[in-house]
Every structure is written in C-alpha cells, then in structure tokens.
Amino acid sequence: MSRRLRRRSLDAGLPVPKRPYRDSAILYGVLAGLIVVVAYATGGNLLRGVAFAAGFFLLATGWNWWKFRSRLEEERRRR
C-alpha cells in the first residue's frame, strides 16, 4: 500500500476537531515550553533553548494548520 493511500485511510476515520487551529497551537505551545524546561533543567544554554522552542512552535504549528486547511478544503470539495 502506498504512503498516500495509507495516510488517507488513517485520516478518513478521524473526525476533524471542533477547534483544530487552537488545539494544535496549545499542544505545540506546551511542547515548546517543555523544550525550554528541559534546556533549563539540564543546565543548557537557555537562550538557545528558547530559540529552538520558538522555531519548533512556528514550524510545527504552521505545518499542522496547513494540513488541517488542506483537509477541510478536501472535505468541502467532496460535498
């Protein structure tokens, strides 16, 4: 089975959350905060940890929002 078909079969059974953009921003914000906490707890460079966490948050949230938007547009086209 190809990757595209497998991905479609996984997405097909999952409903779109009521507030997908907000939920993903909260999730990735918490994970970014964890990156900063780990950097602090391990004695790492805190500025570098904050920069990495910010980059992670922006990339992960942007990717997720883009995928949700594509999925919502695809559902609209089916109707």
Steps between C-alpha positions, in 0.01 A plus 500: 500500500640837408567770753230727359234228520605406851484863611155545350370190675631627834349846453169372371391353832599793718259790537634853474516652850257782580783756526799344320709817471469597866555145622817453295639838613443405865660156453809635326524787750514248784761294317707813431478583870628151578801562277583812703450314830731219390764750386482673839491177703803356325704818536499568128512835331158650580506750214572219256218293654253787460609556139466130421159485672377804304615347173339169588172674590488700177587209272280241670199731533534626144525147361202383702285799400591448136401131519170580677418765242572255217287236666208738556517617137499138384192427712324807354576381147351158573167655604 
